[in-house]
Amino acid sequence: MLNLASKLGPMRLLLGVTAAAAFLSPGGLTARAAVQTAPCTPAFDFTVHATAQQMGAVKARLQRDAQVVSFRFVTRTQALEQLRGKYPSFAKNLPYNPLPARIDSISLKRGVSPFRFIQRYAALLPIPGVGKVSSARSDGSFCQLP
């Protein structure tokens, strides 16, 4: 057993150095850090049939919310254009625009928990015109609530 361990020692060292080199390479460290540190931001997905008045009411509420610094409103047309840019072969076969408008990239004041913010608004559901309140990262991946 000791003889086998002594033979595996150099192999372990080689594997450890290779893994460390891959992690510390310019692309490896950046990619890993981006996945771990991309912030979660709250988002509101409207229903497809939400009226301009319903969407305006949600935007006005967010503008009055002391915890909100800024947000971005994305129309149904803009959402479809984003989909076409990201998945052109999928989007070209759509017979109509199935995407709802949304409010995303909600920036919160320092110290405000995105998860608590989402929970606060989710507790108010149903909000007229709002399909769901969720969270996403800037890279498009979704965050899990704790």
C-alpha positions as CSV (number, residue, x, y, z in Angstrom):
1,M,0.0,0.0,0.0
2,L,2.8,2.4,0.9
3,N,4.5,1.5,-2.4
4,L,1.3,2.3,-4.4
5,A,1.0,5.7,-2.5
6,S,4.5,6.6,-3.3
7,K,3.9,5.8,-7.0
8,L,0.7,7.9,-7.1
9,G,2.4,10.8,-5.3
10,P,4.0,12.3,-8.5
11,M,0.7,11.7,-10.4
12,R,-1.3,13.6,-7.8
13,L,1.2,16.4,-7.9
14,L,1.0,16.5,-11.7
15,L,-2.8,16.5,-11.6
16,G,-2.8,19.2,-8.9
17,V,-0.5,21.4,-10.9
18,T,-2.5,20.9,-14.1
19,A,-5.7,21.8,-12.4
20,A,-4.2,24.9,-10.7
21,A,-2.7,26.0,-14.0
22,A,-6.1,25.7,-15.8
23,F,-7.8,27.6,-13.0
24,L,-5.2,30.3,-12.9
25,S,-5.0,30.7,-16.7
26,P,-6.4,34.0,-18.0
27,G,-9.7,32.5,-19.3
28,G,-10.1,30.0,-16.5
29,L,-10.0,32.4,-13.6
30,T,-12.2,35.0,-15.4
31,A,-14.9,32.5,-16.4
32,R,-15.1,30.9,-13.0
33,A,-15.2,34.3,-11.2
34,A,-17.9,35.5,-13.6
35,V,-20.1,32.5,-12.8
36,Q,-19.7,32.9,-9.1
37,T,-20.0,36.7,-8.8
38,A,-22.6,37.6,-11.4
39,P,-25.2,39.4,-9.3
40,C,-28.8,38.4,-9.1
41,T,-31.2,41.1,-10.1
42,P,-35.0,41.1,-9.7
43,A,-37.2,40.9,-12.8
44,F,-40.9,41.3,-13.5
45,D,-42.4,39.3,-16.4
46,F,-45.7,40.7,-17.5
47,T,-48.4,38.6,-19.0
48,V,-48.7,38.6,-22.8
49,H,-52.1,40.4,-22.4
50,A,-50.9,43.1,-19.9
51,T,-52.3,46.5,-20.8
52,A,-50.2,49.6,-21.0
53,Q,-52.0,50.9,-17.9
54,Q,-51.0,47.8,-15.9
55,M,-47.4,48.0,-17.0
56,G,-47.3,51.7,-16.3
57,A,-48.7,51.1,-12.8
58,V,-45.8,48.6,-12.1
59,K,-43.2,51.1,-13.5
60,A,-44.6,53.9,-11.3
61,R,-44.5,51.7,-8.3
62,L,-40.9,50.8,-8.9
63,Q,-40.0,54.5,-9.4
64,R,-41.5,55.3,-6.0
65,D,-39.8,52.4,-4.3
66,A,-37.0,53.8,-2.1
67,Q,-35.0,50.6,-2.5
68,V,-34.8,50.8,-6.4
69,V,-32.0,52.8,-8.0
70,S,-32.9,52.0,-11.7
71,F,-34.6,49.5,-13.9
72,R,-35.0,48.6,-17.6
73,F,-38.3,48.2,-19.4
74,V,-38.2,45.7,-22.3
75,T,-41.1,45.7,-24.7
76,R,-42.5,42.6,-26.3
77,T,-40.9,43.6,-29.6
78,Q,-37.5,44.2,-28.0
79,A,-37.7,40.8,-26.2
80,L,-38.3,39.2,-29.6
81,E,-35.4,41.0,-31.2
82,Q,-33.1,39.8,-28.3
83,L,-34.3,36.3,-28.9
84,R,-33.6,36.6,-32.6
85,G,-30.1,37.8,-31.9
86,K,-29.4,35.0,-29.4
87,Y,-31.3,32.1,-31.1
88,P,-31.9,33.1,-34.7
89,S,-32.8,29.6,-36.0
90,F,-35.4,29.1,-33.3
91,A,-36.9,32.6,-33.5
92,K,-37.3,32.5,-37.3
93,N,-39.8,29.7,-37.0
94,L,-42.1,31.5,-34.6
95,P,-45.5,32.3,-36.2
96,Y,-46.1,35.1,-33.7
97,N,-44.4,36.9,-30.8
98,P,-45.1,34.8,-27.7
99,L,-42.9,36.9,-25.5
100,P,-44.2,39.2,-22.8
101,A,-42.8,42.6,-21.9
102,R,-40.7,42.6,-18.8
103,I,-38.8,44.8,-16.4
104,D,-35.3,43.6,-15.7
105,S,-31.9,44.8,-14.6
106,I,-33.4,46.3,-11.5
107,S,-30.6,47.9,-9.5
108,L,-31.2,48.1,-5.8
109,K,-29.6,50.4,-3.3
110,R,-26.5,49.0,-1.5
111,G,-27.3,46.6,1.2
112,V,-30.8,45.7,-0.2
113,S,-31.1,41.9,-0.6
114,P,-32.4,41.0,-4.1
115,F,-34.0,37.9,-2.6
116,R,-35.9,39.9,0.1
117,F,-37.0,42.4,-2.6
118,I,-38.3,39.6,-4.8
119,Q,-40.1,38.0,-1.8
120,R,-41.8,41.3,-0.9
121,Y,-43.2,41.8,-4.4
122,A,-44.0,38.1,-4.9
123,A,-46.1,38.3,-1.7
124,L,-48.2,41.0,-3.5
125,L,-49.2,38.7,-6.4
126,P,-51.4,38.7,-8.2
127,I,-50.4,42.2,-9.4
128,P,-52.5,43.0,-12.4
129,G,-50.6,42.3,-15.6
130,V,-47.7,40.6,-13.9
131,G,-47.1,37.0,-14.6
132,K,-44.2,36.4,-12.2
133,V,-41.5,38.0,-10.2
134,S,-38.2,36.3,-10.5
135,S,-34.4,36.9,-10.5
136,A,-31.8,36.5,-13.1
137,R,-28.1,37.1,-13.6
138,S,-26.7,39.5,-16.2
139,D,-25.6,36.4,-18.2
140,G,-29.2,35.2,-18.5
141,S,-29.0,32.4,-16.0
142,F,-31.5,32.2,-13.2
143,C,-30.8,32.5,-9.5
144,Q,-32.2,30.2,-6.8
145,L,-34.0,31.8,-3.9
146,P,-32.4,30.6,-0.6
